[in-house]
């Protein structure tokens, strides 16, 4: 015999390592809904931060020391970010 009661699932909002709860999250994409999850979100935030610092005049050499990356990697990040500014990806 079937029950007329609706089944509801309750989950506890435990957030992730970026934010304590999902309702407090400011990210545009959830780490659990993003391909490769947290590493790609952290990389995206890092690359944005590198680009913003570069726009303020911080040199490639300084950025490579700050973020412990090779200078060529910093240059690639800046070039890619510049392309995104000129030709944004469709949403």
C-alpha distance (Angstrom), angle and dihedral (degrees) to the residues before:
residue distance angle dihedral
X1 . . .
X2 3.81 . .
X3 3.74 122.9 .
X4 3.79 120.7 -127.1
X5 3.77 90.8 -146.7
X6 3.78 117.5 108.1
X7 3.74 115.4 -124.2
X8 3.77 113.2 -128.1
X9 3.74 126.9 -171.1
X10 3.76 118.4 -147.9
X11 3.73 120.1 -164.4
X12 3.74 129.4 -173.4
X13 3.81 114.1 -120.0
X14 3.78 100.8 -127.3
X15 3.79 95.7 159.1
X16 3.79 116.9 -155.8
X17 3.79 139.7 -95.9
X18 3.81 90.2 -69.6
X19 3.83 98.0 53.0
X20 3.81 133.0 12.4
X21 3.83 93.0 -128.6
X22 3.79 136.1 15.5
X23 3.80 90.7 -122.7
X24 3.82 90.1 59.6
X25 3.80 93.7 48.0
X26 3.80 117.9 120.3
X27 3.80 97.1 -175.3
X28 3.79 118.7 116.7
X29 3.81 90.8 -139.8
X30 3.78 128.5 37.9
X31 3.79 114.6 -120.3
X32 3.81 88.4 -132.1
X33 3.81 92.6 52.8
X34 3.79 95.3 46.1
X35 3.78 123.7 91.0
X36 3.81 107.0 -105.7
X37 3.80 89.8 11.2
X38 3.77 121.2 -141.8
X39 3.81 99.6 6.7
X40 3.80 92.0 59.8
X41 3.83 92.4 46.6
X42 3.79 91.6 49.6
X43 3.80 89.9 47.8
X44 3.80 90.7 49.6
X45 3.81 91.1 51.6
X46 3.82 91.1 46.4
X47 3.81 92.7 49.2
X48 3.81 91.6 48.9
X49 3.79 90.0 49.7
X50 3.83 91.0 49.3
X51 3.79 90.8 50.5
X52 3.81 93.1 47.9
X53 3.81 91.4 50.0
X54 3.83 90.3 47.4
X55 3.83 89.5 53.0
X56 3.82 88.1 54.3
X57 3.79 89.1 57.5
X58 3.80 102.9 -96.5
X59 3.81 108.2 150.7
X60 3.81 125.8 -120.9
X61 3.80 89.0 -113.2
X62 3.80 93.0 53.1
X63 3.80 91.8 46.0
X64 3.80 91.4 50.0
X65 3.81 89.9 54.7
X66 3.82 94.5 43.7
X67 3.81 94.2 49.8
X68 3.83 96.1 30.5
X69 3.79 92.6 -123.4
X70 3.77 133.2 132.9
X71 3.82 114.1 -95.3
X72 3.81 90.8 -119.4
X73 3.82 89.8 55.0
X74 3.80 90.8 52.0
X75 3.82 90.1 50.1
X76 3.83 91.1 50.4
X77 3.81 90.6 50.5
X78 3.81 92.3 50.7
X79 3.82 92.9 46.9
X80 3.81 91.5 48.9
X81 3.81 91.4 48.7
X82 3.82 90.2 49.0
X83 3.81 89.6 53.8
X84 3.82 90.0 50.6
X85 3.80 90.7 52.0
X86 3.81 92.1 50.8
X87 3.82 96.1 38.1
X88 3.82 109.3 21.4
X89 3.80 117.8 -157.6
X90 3.80 114.7 -107.2
X91 3.82 114.7 -107.0
